[in-house]
Amino acid sequence: MEMAERKIVAQNRRARRDYFIEETYEAGIALKGTEVKALREGRVNLQDGYAQIKDGEVYL
């Protein structure tokens, strides 16, 4: 996928304000039903989201 085709659908601005981000990673995520609908409607909330690395894999 070319950069022109990509669209940022959500950002955690508070995390970027409150913390120093040393590295960033890009990853896919599997969404179901209402999650897809909310994303398409622009109702995305990352405020309480976090990721944890365990055994070389990232879990949300």
LUMMARMI-477791 format. One record per residue: residue in three letters; x, y, z of N, C-alpha, C, O, CB in turn. Coordinates in steps of 0.1 Angstrom, whole numbers, padded with zeros to 4 digits, always signed. Glycine has a CB too. Example, Ala and Ser with C-alpha at 12.3 -4.5 7.8 and 13.67 -1.06 7.14 Angstrom:
<nodes>
ALA+0132-0057+0078+0123-0045+0078+0132-0033+0078+0142-0033+0085+0113-0045+0090
SER+0128-0022+0071+0137-0011+0071+0129+0000+0079+0134+0011+0080+0141-0006+0057
</nodes>
This chain:
<nodes>
MET+0008-0012+0000+0000+0000+0000+0009+0012+0000+0018+0013+0008-0010+0000+0012
GLU+0007+0021-0009+0014+0034-0010+0010+0043+0001-0001+0043+0006+0013+0040-0024
MET+0019+0053+0004+0016+0062+0015+0004+0071+0011-0003+0075+0021+0028+0071+0017
ALA+0002+0074-0001-0010+0082-0005-0023+0075-0002-0033+0082+0000-0009+0086-0020
GLU-0023+0062-0002-0035+0054+0001-0038+0053+0016-0049+0049+0019-0034+0040-0006
ARG-0029+0055+0024-0031+0053+0039-0038+0065+0045-0037+0076+0041-0017+0052+0046
LYS-0046+0061+0055-0054+0071+0062-0053+0068+0077-0056+0057+0081-0069+0071+0057
ILE-0049+0078+0085-0049+0077+0099-0063+0078+0104-0070+0089+0102-0039+0087+0106
VAL-0068+0068+0111-0082+0068+0116-0082+0072+0131-0093+0076+0136-0088+0055+0114
ALA-0071+0071+0138-0071+0074+0152-0057+0077+0157-0048+0071+0152-0078+0063+0161
GLN-0056+0086+0166-0043+0089+0173-0045+0091+0188-0056+0096+0192-0036+0102+0167
ASN-0036+0087+0196-0037+0089+0210-0028+0102+0213-0017+0101+0217-0032+0077+0218
ARG-0034+0113+0212-0027+0126+0214-0023+0128+0228-0012+0133+0231-0036+0138+0209
ARG-0031+0123+0237-0027+0125+0251-0015+0117+0255-0006+0122+0262-0039+0120+0260
ALA-0013+0105+0249-0001+0097+0252+0011+0104+0246+0022+0104+0253-0002+0083+0245
ARG+0010+0110+0235+0021+0118+0229+0024+0130+0237+0035+0135+0237+0018+0122+0214
ARG+0014+0136+0243+0016+0148+0252+0022+0144+0265+0032+0151+0270+0003+0155+0254
ASP+0018+0133+0271+0022+0129+0285+0034+0121+0286+0041+0120+0296+0011+0122+0291
TYR+0038+0114+0274+0050+0105+0275+0059+0108+0263+0055+0114+0253+0045+0091+0274
PHE+0072+0104+0265+0082+0105+0254+0081+0092+0246+0083+0081+0252+0096+0108+0260
ILE+0077+0093+0234+0076+0081+0225+0090+0078+0219+0094+0086+0210+0065+0082+0215
GLU+0096+0067+0223+0110+0064+0217+0109+0057+0204+0116+0061+0195+0117+0055+0227
GLU+0099+0048+0202+0098+0041+0190+0083+0039+0187+0074+0039+0196+0104+0027+0190
THR+0079+0038+0174+0066+0036+0170+0066+0023+0161+0075+0021+0154+0059+0048+0163
TYR+0055+0016+0161+0053+0004+0153+0040+0005+0146+0030+0011+0151+0054-0009+0161
GLU+0039-0001+0134+0027-0001+0127+0022-0016+0126+0030-0025+0123+0028+0005+0112
ALA+0009-0018+0129+0004-0032+0129-0010-0032+0125-0017-0022+0126+0005-0038+0144
GLY-0015-0043+0120-0029-0045+0117-0036-0050+0129-0031-0054+0139-0030-0056+0106
ILE-0049-0049+0128-0058-0053+0139-0071-0059+0133-0076-0054+0124-0061-0041+0149
ALA-0076-0069+0140-0088-0076+0135-0100-0070+0143-0100-0070+0155-0087-0091+0137
LEU-0109-0064+0135-0121-0058+0141-0133-0066+0138-0134-0073+0127-0123-0043+0137
LYS-0143-0065+0146-0156-0073+0144-0168-0063+0145-0167-0054+0152-0157-0085+0154
GLY-0178-0066+0137-0191-0060+0138-0192-0045+0142-0189-0036+0134-0199-0067+0147
THR-0196-0043+0155-0198-0029+0159-0185-0021+0159-0185-0009+0158-0204-0029+0173
GLU-0173-0028+0161-0160-0021+0161-0158-0015+0147-0153-0004+0146-0149-0030+0165
VAL-0161-0022+0136-0159-0018+0123-0169-0006+0120-0165+0004+0114-0162-0029+0113
LYS-0181-0007+0125-0191+0003+0123-0186+0016+0129-0187+0027+0123-0205-0001+0128
ALA-0182+0015+0142-0177+0027+0149-0165+0034+0142-0164+0046+0141-0173+0023+0163
LEU-0156+0026+0137-0144+0031+0130-0148+0038+0118-0143+0049+0115-0135+0019+0126
ARG-0157+0033+0110-0162+0039+0098-0169+0052+0101-0169+0061+0092-0171+0030+0090
GLU-0176+0053+0112-0183+0065+0116-0174+0075+0123-0179+0086+0127-0195+0062+0125
GLY-0161+0072+0125-0152+0081+0131-0153+0082+0146-0148+0091+0152-0154+0095+0125
ARG-0159+0072+0152-0161+0071+0166-0151+0062+0172-0154+0051+0177-0175+0067+0170
VAL-0138+0066+0172-0127+0058+0177-0122+0064+0190-0120+0076+0190-0116+0056+0167
ASN-0120+0056+0200-0115+0061+0213-0103+0053+0217-0104+0041+0220-0126+0061+0224
LEU-0091+0059+0218-0079+0052+0223-0075+0057+0236-0064+0053+0241-0068+0054+0213
GLN-0083+0064+0243-0079+0071+0256-0075+0060+0266-0065+0063+0273-0091+0079+0261
ASP-0082+0049+0268-0078+0039+0278-0071+0027+0272-0069+0017+0279-0091+0035+0285
GLY-0067+0028+0259-0060+0017+0253-0045+0016+0257-0039+0026+0260-0061+0018+0238
TYR-0041+0004+0257-0026+0001+0259-0023-0012+0252-0031-0020+0249-0023+0001+0274
ALA-0010-0014+0251-0005-0026+0245+0006-0032+0254+0013-0025+0261+0001-0024+0231
GLN+0006-0046+0254+0016-0053+0262+0023-0063+0254+0017-0070+0246+0009-0060+0274
ILE+0036-0063+0255+0045-0073+0248+0047-0085+0256+0052-0084+0268+0058-0066+0243
LYS+0043-0097+0251+0045-0109+0258+0050-0120+0248+0043-0122+0238+0032-0114+0265
ASP+0061-0126+0251+0067-0136+0242+0068-0132+0228+0066-0140+0219+0058-0149+0243
GLY+0072-0119+0226+0075-0114+0213+0062-0110+0205+0063-0107+0193+0082-0124+0205
GLU+0051-0111+0211+0038-0106+0205+0032-0095+0213+0034-0094+0225+0028-0118+0204
VAL+0024-0087+0206+0018-0075+0212+0003-0078+0214-0003-0082+0204+0020-0062+0204
TYR-0001-0075+0226-0016-0077+0229-0022-0064+0233-0016-0056+0241-0017-0088+0241
LEU-0034-0061+0228-0041-0049+0232-0050-0052+0243-0057-0043+0248-0049-0043+0220
</nodes>
